[in-house]
Amino acid sequence: MLDVQKVTILADYFIICSANSERQLKALAGDLSRQLKGDVGRPLAVEGVPESGWMLIDYGDVVVHLFMPE
């Protein structure tokens, strides 16, 4: 987790997470969605798909980057 409050107005925090496969990437994105659904609600935007090896999930103040090492 990176605190980016002082360097950008886009978000307060970036969370960066990697997965070793498309399946893990999809599981991380799905679990994140389920965990935050009650507290934060739905994301403002989702970019990318597990098959691409990269996803960005924007919750406003928090932006989550999920990617495979490649």
Rosetta blueprint (number, residue, H / E / L):
1 M L
2 L E
3 D E
4 V L
5 Q L
6 K L
7 V L
8 T L
9 I L
10 L L
11 A L
12 D L
13 Y E
14 F E
15 I E
16 I E
17 C E
18 S E
19 A L
20 N L
21 S L
22 E H
23 R H
24 Q H
25 L H
26 K H
27 A H
28 L H
29 A H
30 G H
31 D H
32 L H
33 S H
34 R H
35 Q H
36 L H
37 K H
38 G L
39 D L
40 V L
41 G L
42 R L
43 P L
44 L L
45 A E
46 V E
47 E E
48 G L
49 V L
50 P H
51 E H
52 S H
53 G L
54 W E
55 M E
56 L E
57 I E
58 D E
59 Y L
60 G L
61 D L
62 V E
63 V E
64 V E
65 H E
66 L E
67 F E
68 M L
69 P L
70 E L
